[in-house]
Amino acid sequence: MTTALLFIAFIALLIIAIPVSISLGITSVLPSILDPSFTVGAKYLIRAMFGGLDSFPLLAVPMFVLSGILMAKGGISKRLFDVFAYFLGRLPAGMPCAVIVTCLFYGAISGSGPATVAAVGSMTIPILVSLGYDKVFAASIVAVAGGLGVIIPPSIPFIMYGMASGSSVSDLFLAGIIPGLLIAALLIGYAFFYCKKHGEDREKINEQVDALHEKGLLRVLKESFFALLSPVIILGCIYTGVASPTEAAVISVFYALLISICVYKTIQIKQIGSILVETLRTYAPILFILAASTAFSRVLTLLHVPQMVSEAILNNFHSPIAILLVINAFLLVVGMVMDTTPAILILTPILLPIVTAIGMDPIQFGVILVVNLAIGFVTPPIGVNLFVASSLTEIELMKISKKAMPMIGLFLIALLLITFIPGISLCLVG
């Protein structure tokens, strides 16, 4: 009964708009209030909260947040878009495809879906609209493609999952590459189909692309070189063994500062203070959620919730296919109503024993979990990417969501392929 009341209280607190971190903290102390014999008290929970923050891999999160903000302020996304527009612009649906590829590359810099939407969308949506594309279509394609930011490495949710599951963060980064490319390819296919159906203003598009071609390939590449080099340096340091993901995150911060201040000169020294404040405002809520969810997960473990959920699913569903479909459906619903960080930290200890019991690799499950939650970025009511795209364009959230439905369908197809074909996630993992 205590377990049921725990989840009812947690859901009720979320419904009345209590912040997630506070909701987790309140529900963590409820068992000791309802049952005096429960051994976990406030002191234990406080120790658990501080212990959850004492993690070297966790240091990568604020560093990647800072790096993403520096590169957004430094105009990295514009230079990435120019080089992809140069090569793809003259092809059918070339400009929307350039936006998708830009999101793919920017995701390999920021590690965040909303950051990708904000940085790429603020620059590319006005360009697409000026070229004659429907504004709602432009907003929806950026919102959905922004989800690639948490699948393509480096990915903040992968770092969180690695901490919660004990899996190698480097292996998780490798496992996200092929799924990210698969989803990007499906989105590019949709953009081609959409533009073939609705047409394009080739005169305006060619004028824009011709302006880039007049610069010449060498000049475009020269202007974009350091932006294109960003993911190479970050991921290269990790996979060559030069640096751990946490150390690579620090390298990315210094690299972003160097090219933004000294090379592109798009950031002034006096702006660094405000950038650090913005980073703190972004990371502080994550930090509180992380601490509270650590305490909450300890309470769930002591209440034997993972074992109960595992037994309930395994006793009622005997086919591995059915079990995976149920878990995916559950994660999709969770992604609609809960932010990524608490969802990963709360659900990983509950669901991981179930999937390992049916023979799934924890690395593959990490990819499945993150892809599910990436879909949650573009599904109401919590869809963060939708809110960012809506704020950029002043278009109603539901209009963007409706236009994004076909692309969400392609995301779901990719999710099923990733779930039932392990090689998609594991082929690069040694």
Sequence and secondary structure as in RCSB ss.txt:
>XXXX:A:sequence
MTTALLFIAFIALLIIAIPVSISLGITSVLPSILDPSFTVGAKYLIRAMFGGLDSFPLLAVPMFVLSGILMAKGG
ISKRLFDVFAYFLGRLPAGMPCAVIVTCLFYGAISGSGPATVAAVGSMTIPILVSLGYDKVFAASIVAVAGGLGV
IIPPSIPFIMYGMASGSSVSDLFLAGIIPGLLIAALLIGYAFFYCKKHGEDREKINEQVDALHEKGLLRVLKESF
FALLSPVIILGCIYTGVASPTEAAVISVFYALLISICVYKTIQIKQIGSILVETLRTYAPILFILAASTAFSRVL
TLLHVPQMVSEAILNNFHSPIAILLVINAFLLVVGMVMDTTPAILILTPILLPIVTAIGMDPIQFGVILVVNLAI
GFVTPPIGVNLFVASSLTEIELMKISKKAMPMIGLFLIALLLITFIPGISLCLVG
>XXXX:A:secstr
 HHHHHHHHHHHHHHTT  HHHHHHHHHHHHHHH TT    HHHHHHHHHHHH  TGGGHHHHHHHHHHHHHHTT
HHHHHHHHHHHHHTTSTTHHHHHHHHHHHHHHHHH  HHHHHHHHHHHHHHHHHHTT  HHHHHHHHHHHGGGGG
TSSS HHHHHHHHHH   HHHHHHHHHHHHHHHHHHHHHHHHHHHHHH   HHHHHHHHHHHHHH HHHHHHHHH
HHHHHHHHHHHHHHTTSS HHHHHHHHHHHHHHIIIIIS  S GGGHHHHHHHHHHHHHHHHHHHHHHHHHHHHH
HHTTHHHHHHHHHHHH  SHHHHHHHHHHHHHHHHHHS HHHHHHHHHHHHHHHHHHTT  HHHHHHHHHHHHHH
HTTSTTT HHHHHHHHHHT  HHHHHHHHHHHHHHHHHHHHHHHH THHHHTT  
